Amino acid sequence: MAFAHLHVHTEYSLLDGACRIERLLDTAKALGQQAVAITDHGCMYGVVDFYKAAKKRGIQPILGCEVYVARRTRFDKVHELDGESRHLVLLCENEEGYHNLIALVSKAWVEGFYNKPRVDLDLLREHHEGLIALSACLSGDLPKLLLDGRMDDACRHALSMQELFGVGNYFIEIMDHGIAEERQVLPLLVQVSERTGIPLVATNDCH
């Protein structure tokens, strides 16, 4: 089975992603990759261009977004409590998931914007159908809990996310870019997977 990149930030992750869509997909094609995801930060501006460019090259486009999840609700906007949000990768499994992701991202901008466009658990519960979730990078809830030494809370969080998205639609994301904190949290993420039965998925945080 070929490896597929499931965590990719294109030029549409403004001031963050440097992957130009055409060059990105040319490289994927040259490497013989059959599928590639787009998961820009908090937006879906690039999905149409990405979809067309991937189809033109015979590559399966996986449409998604790395959303920002509010610490409390999307309506709470107190700097000391809500200045930081957590990352969560969402991938469209089908057309219903695509429409749900559009709804999530739109409401994140219109209702939840505070420093960044934010969703919350209520929105995720309302619009989770047809979406596959990955626990994200070091800025995700799961790695944050583990780096704080809260293994039991991390397992509870992972199980709650699996309950929200459904068995087989939530994965614990592992990545290794040589960052010290990633190396620290990697074996802990594996432990969470072993304790909960939630499967792992290996990604690169492509920028």
N, C-alpha and C positions, 0 to 999 in steps of 0.2 A: 504494500500500500504506500502510495507516495505521500510525502509530507506536504501539508498545506499551511500557509501562513494565515493565522486567524486573528492577528493583532497588528494592524497596519495603519499608520497615520500618513495620509497623503498631504499634498500641498494645501489642502483645505483645512487642515489643523493649523490655523493661523498662528504664526510666530513659533511654531512647534514642529510641524512635519515638513520634511524636505523631499519626500518621495513624489516625484512627478509621475502622474498616472500613466502616461504613455511609456516612459522609460521603465517604470516599475513593472508593467505588464510585458514589455519586451524582454526584460531580464527573466521574469517568471517563465515566459515561453521558451527562452534559450536554455533554461535549466530543466525543461520538461515538466514543469509543475502544471497540474491539471485544474487547480482551483486556488483562488486567492480571495481574502476578505478585505474589506475596507471598514475601518473602525475609527473614524476621525473623532476628535474630542468634542463632544457636545453638539455636533451638527451633522447634517446629511447633505450638505451642499454638493459634494462630489459624487454622489451615488449614481446619478444618471450618466455622467461622463465615464465613470468607472465601469458601469454595466456595459455600455456600448463598446468601450475599448477592449474589455475582456472578451465579449462575444465575438468581436472582429478577429481575435487571435485564437478562438477556440478554447478559451479558458472559462471555467465556471466561476462567475462572480458571486461572492458571498457578501451580501449587504448587511452592514451593521453599524454600530456606533459605540464608542466608549463614553457612557453617560456619567454625569456627576450626580451623586446621590446625597441629598441634604442630610445633615446630621440629625435634625428633628423633622420638621415638615418643610415643604417647599415655600410655605407662606411665612415661615419664621426668618427674620432678617436682623438679628442682633449680632453685631460683630464678634463679641467675645464668645458667643455660642455657635454661630452659624457661618463664621468666616471661612471655615474649611469644609470641603465636601469630600466624599469618598468615590473612587472610581469603580465602575462595573461595566464589563463588556457585554453587549447584547448583539446577537446574530439572528438574522431572519431565517426561520426554518421553512416558511411558506408565505403565500400572499397575505394571509391574515396577520402573520408576524410583521410583515412590511408595513401594513396599515397601522398596526399597533405601535410600531417604532416611530412612524411619522407623528402619531398622536402624542407619544411620550416626549419626543424632542420638541415639538411645537409648544406643548404646555410647559416644558422646562424653560423655554425662552419667554413665553407670555406671562406665566404665573410664578415661576420659580426663580427668575433671574436675581441673583445676588452675588456679585463678583463673577459668577459663571452661571450658565443655564442649568438649573437643578431639577431633578425628579425627586420623588419621595416614595416611601413604601406603599402609600395609598394608590399612587399612580401606577406603580409596578403591579399591584394586585389587580387593578382595573384593566391593564393593557399588557398582560404577560403572555397571553395565548399566542402560540406560533413563534415564540422567541426562545432562543438558547442563551443562557447566561454563563459567562466565565468570571471567575473571582477577581481577575485583573492583576495589576502590577503591585508594587510596594505601596501604592496609594489606595489600594482596595481595603475594605473592612477586614477581610480575613488576615492578610499579612500584618496589618496594624495591630490587631488583637494578639497575634502570635509574638510580635516583637515587643509587646507590652507584658509578655509572660502569662497571657490569659488563655491557656490551651482549652480549658473547659468551655469558656465563653466562645472561643473560636469554633469549637465543634457544634455548639448550640446554634451559632450564627449560620454555619454551613448547612446544617439540617433544616433551619428555617427557610433558607433560600431554596433548597431542594424542594421543600414543601410548597413554596410559592410557585416555582416554575415547573415543578413536576419531576419525577424520577426520570433520568435520562436527558433532562434539559438544563441541568446545572452541573458545571465542572469546576474542579479546583485547578487553577492555572499555575503552572510552574515555569520559571524562566531563569536563565543564568547569563548575565552579561559581564560577569566578573566584579559585580558590585558587592561590597562586603555584607550589606544587609540582606541581599538576595541569597548569598551563600549561607547566611545565618538562618534564614527563614525556610529554605528549601527542605531540609529534613523534617521540619515541623509541619509543613504543608503535607508531606508524605504521611506523617503520623495522623493528621486530620483525616486524610483519605482512608487510611487503614481503620481508624476508629469509627468512621461514619459509613464506609462503603461507597462514598461518593468518588467517582473516577477522576483521574488526573488528565490534564491536557497540557502538552508542552508547546510553548509559543516563544517567539522572539518579539520584543517590543520595538517594532520597526518604525523608525522615524526618518 
